[in-house]
Amino acid sequence: MMKVLKPLLIATGLFAAAAGPVSAHHTLKQREEALRYRENYLELTERPAPAFTLKDADDRTVGLDDFRGKVVILNFVFATCTDVCPLHSDLIADIQKRMKSLRDKVQFISVTTHPEFDTPEILKPYGEVHGLDTANWTFLTSGPERPTETRELAERYGLKFTPVGNGQFVHGVVTNVIDQEGQLRARYHGLKFNVMNLIVHVTALINEYHE
């Protein structure tokens, strides 16, 4: 029992540090509003996260519904990106390391928007290169036979990848937070948001779910 409660209590303390004094009686909504006040790059939302069924590097079918009961942190990248994707993946790896104690309650998913190029041979070593732990992170694709599906999925999450030639795309950077019931709760824009704010947000969702 203590192994479960200890990280949640620690993270609750971090919430107080990141978002100011918080009463134990504050609702999740109030905590999210406190975070929005502190975090310039946070967009709060509450709508069903667009569903998907994709393949991992071992050709196993993986869907968003497979992770009900966990908080999902979702981002879109592609392996040949020469701009922000590598930095975004490094950032996700940093967040994952900081939340290692909550590993059984959080799932990280990266989706490639260049499935024509990102074959299993590309997908498999990607995590190791960026320090991502496959214990609770996976890299998904629609496969080359469905080349536009993941870009269309990204658009349903409000993020457009526009081809500009040579296998490159113009695109933004968003880290999506999906709650245990499949609701898209937040979009953290860019790479400059305070990582602790996202971690505290995830912890608040976990605490609310387990109360």
ChimeraX attribute file (.defattr): number of C-alpha atoms within 10 A of each C-alpha:
attribute: neighborCount
match mode: 1-to-1
recipient: residues
	/A:1	5
	/A:2	6
	/A:3	8
	/A:4	11
	/A:5	10
	/A:6	13
	/A:7	16
	/A:8	18
	/A:9	13
	/A:10	13
	/A:11	22
	/A:12	20
	/A:13	14
	/A:14	17
	/A:15	24
	/A:16	14
	/A:17	14
	/A:18	21
	/A:19	21
	/A:20	13
	/A:21	11
	/A:22	16
	/A:23	10
	/A:24	7
	/A:25	7
	/A:26	9
	/A:27	13
	/A:28	14
	/A:29	11
	/A:30	13
	/A:31	21
	/A:32	21
	/A:33	14
	/A:34	17
	/A:35	21
	/A:36	17
	/A:37	11
	/A:38	15
	/A:39	19
	/A:40	13
	/A:41	16
	/A:42	22
	/A:43	14
	/A:44	16
	/A:45	13
	/A:46	12
	/A:47	11
	/A:48	13
	/A:49	18
	/A:50	14
	/A:51	11
	/A:52	13
	/A:53	13
	/A:54	18
	/A:55	18
	/A:56	19
	/A:57	19
	/A:58	11
	/A:59	13
	/A:60	10
	/A:61	14
	/A:62	16
	/A:63	14
	/A:64	17
	/A:65	14
	/A:66	10
	/A:67	17
	/A:68	15
	/A:69	16
	/A:70	23
	/A:71	26
	/A:72	25
	/A:73	24
	/A:74	21
	/A:75	24
	/A:76	28
	/A:77	24
	/A:78	26
	/A:79	20
	/A:80	16
	/A:81	14
	/A:82	12
	/A:83	12
	/A:84	16
	/A:85	19
	/A:86	18
	/A:87	14
	/A:88	20
	/A:89	23
	/A:90	17
	/A:91	19
	/A:92	25
	/A:93	20
	/A:94	15
	/A:95	18
	/A:96	23
	/A:97	15
	/A:98	14
	/A:99	19
	/A:100	14
	/A:101	17
	/A:102	19
	/A:103	16
	/A:104	13
	/A:105	18
	/A:106	25
	/A:107	21
	/A:108	24
	/A:109	20
	/A:110	20
	/A:111	23
	/A:112	24
	/A:113	26
	/A:114	28
	/A:115	24
	/A:116	16
	/A:117	18
	/A:118	23
	/A:119	17
	/A:120	19
	/A:121	11
	/A:122	14
	/A:123	21
	/A:124	17
	/A:125	12
	/A:126	19
	/A:127	19
	/A:128	11
	/A:129	11
	/A:130	17
	/A:131	16
	/A:132	23
	/A:133	15
	/A:134	14
	/A:135	10
	/A:136	16
	/A:137	21
	/A:138	22
	/A:139	24
	/A:140	28
	/A:141	29
	/A:142	25
	/A:143	23
	/A:144	14
	/A:145	9
	/A:146	11
	/A:147	16
	/A:148	15
	/A:149	19
	/A:150	23
	/A:151	21
	/A:152	15
	/A:153	18
	/A:154	20
	/A:155	13
	/A:156	13
	/A:157	18
	/A:158	11
	/A:159	17
	/A:160	18
	/A:161	19
	/A:162	11
	/A:163	12
	/A:164	9
	/A:165	8
	/A:166	7
	/A:167	14
	/A:168	17
	/A:169	20
	/A:170	12
	/A:171	16
	/A:172	15
	/A:173	19
	/A:174	24
	/A:175	22
	/A:176	22
	/A:177	26
	/A:178	28
	/A:179	25
	/A:180	19
	/A:181	15
	/A:182	22
	/A:183	17
	/A:184	22
	/A:185	21
	/A:186	24
	/A:187	23
	/A:188	22
	/A:189	16
	/A:190	14
	/A:191	16
	/A:192	11
	/A:193	15
	/A:194	15
	/A:195	18
	/A:196	17
	/A:197	22
	/A:198	24
	/A:199	20
	/A:200	26
	/A:201	24
	/A:202	26
	/A:203	25
	/A:204	21
	/A:205	21
	/A:206	20
	/A:207	16
	/A:208	11
	/A:209	14
	/A:210	8
	/A:211	5
